[in-house]
């Protein structure tokens, strides 16, 4: 679902309801600008990203590329940045 920023402003409650079902793309000046998604989907995406970085750190530890301390620092920096 795509809506203009003007429509989104005027119908914000409806946008929230729609975003619970599917992502809502908001356009500004005819260009896609932002996406409104449900909190559930947002948390799923966060968990997927966290899992990716954790797997990368684990691979680094296993391969000897990073030590445990550097891996922990790496993950902390990345996860805290979000």
Secondary structure, DSSP 8 states (H G I E B T S, - for coil): -EEEHHHHHHTHHHHHHHHTTS-EEEEETTEEEEEE--HHHHHHHHHHHHHHHHHHHHHHHHHTSS-HHHHHHHHHHHHHH-
